């Protein structure tokens, strides 16, 4: 099988010739710049030139093609452009994005959102949403050349291409309003919550229609995400998800499906209680399958949801990759393949981005074990 065929088989619940692998195929399955530099050194790959940034705010790298080839990974990333006015530096360590959210870099690595345009409002209303200067979803910088870029990524080796969509409405609401404030709004200010979700998702749909008009024929899966889980359970009661968020997720997935592309949804944390709802929205795959969170046992997830959902991720970064030995990593890989790979429906990678403290020996062990056990 080619790389594209392998990914497409897994997403269609057909058994590929081996378990497909991802390193750097999405902005949720790559390496931070620190982890990338350590892995380069370990593999003897020259340190120069520096790896391009996949995401400035997450301090993540576009993975060297030499690494992708070394580990026989199957998917490469495609990210829409950002208008020249989309990010504005306000200091050496801070920037403002096109939604008016202020981000500050901490300890030379990630940027963390520290303020949003609605965060200081005591009683935000739909009028505040209507008055906000929203970005142009049809700015040509978002889509120009995406089709050509995707075709170049396929290349002679016929790699699969994963398109990263705009962020999801839960994330955007939290960034613009503040995490605590937005959770309070779900109960205290539902009209504001609904107005913010309505406006953003309308923009999202407009942007994604235009982006996919440019590149859908070259894209093998589209990723969008929110974080709707914590370590111990959903971020909010399931009935609040069903009231406020699920209808918008369904609109978004329907938008992507109109262009004929499979849809992968990203949420960290314990989301088992919401997986049936997510399947109802029409998604095809779940990432990153945070196995160290409550209720995210992979054998159970495959048994209960594997007929309807593919799984993308599942190699534990919280404990095994970061703190275990290469032997522990190999055992982890074997377990997840045993749990998830039968009848297809599994793409193997770490649970979210690999951080700088992960020993490069463990990254190597993960992919070597996957190639050994995944056939």
JOWOMO-V469487 format. One record per pair of residues at least 4 apart in sequence whose ideal C-beta (glycine too) atoms are under 7 Angstrom apart, sorted by the first residue. I is the first residue (numbers start at 1). J is the second residue. Records with the same first field share a line. If there is no record, write none. Layout:
I = J  J
This chain:
1 = 5  6  9  16  17
2 = 6  158
3 = 7  74  75  157  158  159  160
4 = 8  158  159  160  220
5 = 9
6 = 10  16  17  20  74
7 = 11  20  74  75  160  220  221  347
8 = 12  220
9 = 14  16  344
10 = 16  20  310  344  345  346  347
11 = 221  262  284  285  310
12 = 344
13 = 310  343  344  345
14 = 344
15 = 343  344
16 = 20  344
18 = 374  375
19 = 337  341  346  348  370  374
20 = 74  347
21 = 71  72  73  74  348  349  367  370
22 = 29  73  74  75  312  347  349
23 = 63  67  68  71  73  349  367
24 = 29  30  31  62  63  68  77
25 = 29  75  76  77  162
26 = 77  162  164  223
27 = 54  55  58  60  77  79  164
28 = 223  225  266  287  288  352  353
29 = 313  349  350
30 = 54  60  61  63  353
31 = 35  36  39  60  61  63  353  354
32 = 36  59  60  109  353  354  355  356
33 = 37  51  59  60  61
34 = 38  356
35 = 39  354  355  356  358
36 = 40  51  61  63
37 = 41  47
38 = 42  356  360
39 = 43  67  360  363
40 = 45  47  64
41 = 47
42 = 360
43 = 67  70
45 = 64  66
51 = 61  62  64
52 = 62
53 = 60  61
54 = 60  61  62  77  79
55 = 60
57 = 103  110  111
58 = 110  353
59 = 109  110
60 = 353
63 = 67  68
65 = 69
66 = 70
67 = 71
68 = 73
71 = 367
72 = 371
74 = 159  160
75 = 159  160  162
76 = 153  159  161
77 = 162  164
78 = 146  149  150  153  161  162  163  215  219
79 = 164
80 = 142  143  146  211
81 = 141  142  144
82 = 86  87  141
83 = 98  139  141
84 = 141
85 = 98
86 = 97  98
87 = 95  97
88 = 95  96
89 = 95
90 = 94  95  96
93 = 104  105
94 = 102  103  104
95 = 103
96 = 100  101  102
97 = 101  103
98 = 135
99 = 135  172  175  176
100 = 116  117  176
101 = 113  116  175  176
102 = 113  114  115
103 = 111  112  113  114
104 = 111  112  114
105 = 111
106 = 110  112
113 = 175
115 = 119
116 = 175  176  177  178
117 = 132  176
118 = 124  128  176  177
119 = 177  178  181
121 = 128
124 = 128  189  192
125 = 192
126 = 130  191  192  195
127 = 131
128 = 132
129 = 195  196  199
134 = 199  203
137 = 203  206  207
138 = 206  210
140 = 144
142 = 207  211
143 = 210  211  214
145 = 149
146 = 150  211  214  215
147 = 151  214  215  218
148 = 152
149 = 153
150 = 154  161  215  218  219
151 = 218
153 = 159  161
154 = 158  159  161  218
155 = 159
160 = 220
161 = 218  219  220
162 = 220  221  223
163 = 215  219  222
164 = 223
165 = 208  222  223  224
166 = 204  207  208  224
167 = 171  172
168 = 172  224  225  226
169 = 173  197  200  201  226  245  248
170 = 174  226  227  228  245
171 = 175  226  227
172 = 176  200
173 = 177  182  196  197
174 = 179  182
177 = 181  182  185
178 = 182
179 = 183
180 = 184
181 = 185
183 = 236
184 = 188
185 = 189  192  193
186 = 190  193  236  240  244
189 = 193
190 = 194
191 = 195
192 = 196
193 = 197  244
194 = 198  244
195 = 199
196 = 200
197 = 201  244  248
198 = 202
199 = 203
200 = 204
201 = 205  248  251  252
202 = 206
203 = 207
204 = 208  252
205 = 209  251  252  255
206 = 210
207 = 211
208 = 212  255  256
209 = 213  255
211 = 215
212 = 216  259  261
215 = 219
216 = 259  260  261
219 = 261
221 = 261  262  264  285
222 = 256  261  263  264
223 = 264  266  287
224 = 252  265
225 = 265  266  267
226 = 267
227 = 235  267  268  269
228 = 234  235  241  267  271  274
229 = 234  235  267  268  269  270  271  293
230 = 235  269  270
231 = 269  270  293  294
232 = 270  294
233 = 270  273  294
234 = 238  241  270  271  273  274
236 = 240  241
238 = 242  273  274  277
239 = 243
240 = 244
241 = 245  246  274  277
242 = 246  277
245 = 249
246 = 250  277  281
247 = 251
248 = 252
249 = 253  281
250 = 254  281  282
251 = 255
252 = 256
253 = 257  263  281  282  283
254 = 258  282
256 = 261  263
257 = 263  282
262 = 284  285
263 = 282  283  284
264 = 283  284  285  287  312
265 = 278  283  286
266 = 287  288
267 = 271
268 = 288  290  352
269 = 290  293
270 = 293  294  295  296
271 = 275
272 = 295  296  301
274 = 278
275 = 279  286  305  309
276 = 280
278 = 283  286
279 = 283  305  308  309
284 = 310
285 = 309  310  311  312
286 = 309  311  312
287 = 312  313
288 = 313  351  352
289 = 296  298  311  313  314  351
290 = 296  351
291 = 296  298  314  316  351
292 = 316  318  319
296 = 301
297 = 301
298 = 302  314  336  339  340
299 = 303  339
300 = 304
301 = 305  311
302 = 306  339  340
305 = 309
306 = 345
310 = 345  346
311 = 340  345  346
312 = 347  349
313 = 349  350  351
314 = 336  340  351
315 = 321  332  333  336  348  349  350  351  366
316 = 320  321  332  351
317 = 321  322  350  351  352  354  358
318 = 322
319 = 323  324
320 = 324  328  329  332
321 = 329  350  354  358  362  366
322 = 355  357  358
324 = 328  329  362
326 = 330  361  362  365
327 = 331
328 = 332
329 = 333  362  365  366  369
330 = 334  365  369
331 = 335
332 = 336
333 = 337  366  369  370  373
334 = 338  369  373
335 = 339
336 = 340  348
337 = 341  373  374
340 = 345  346
341 = 346  374
348 = 370  374
350 = 354
354 = 358  363
358 = 362  363
360 = 364
361 = 365
362 = 366
363 = 367
364 = 368
365 = 369
366 = 370
367 = 371
368 = 372
369 = 373
370 = 374
